[in-house]
Amino acid sequence: MDKCSTCQYNPQILDRLKNQLPDEDVTDKLSEMFKVFGDSTRIRILWTLFDKELCVYDIANALGMSQSAISHQLKTLKQARLIKSRRDGKNAFYSIDDDHVKKIIEQMLIHIEEN
């Protein structure tokens, strides 16, 4: 390994860092999850579902979008296990999958508002 001319090489620290890195499968999954969070429409949908269960019609009206566009985004959110659905007759109702989803967005918002 080449040595850095400005840093002091410390094999113990480097070995510890290498051993603490998550494996590539984990970092790939994290990256994919952040891609799902990387769409403002999906963030807005998640926000509408923070404290209530809603149908596609209600979400579309709240966001001023078509039901088709909302359904497309709901599919992505559901595949990422960020939301869940339940059926009641012909209607499907959506909600946040668990409290972790809300906490992730709240923590990001806190970080943004620090500046």
Secondary structure, DSSP 4 states (H G I P E B T S, - for coil): -PPPSSS---HHHHHHHHHHSPPHHHHHHHHHHHHHHT-HHHHHHHHHTSS--EEHHHHHHHHT--HHHHHHHHHHHHHTTSEEEEEETTEEEEEESSHHHHHHHHHHHHHHHT-
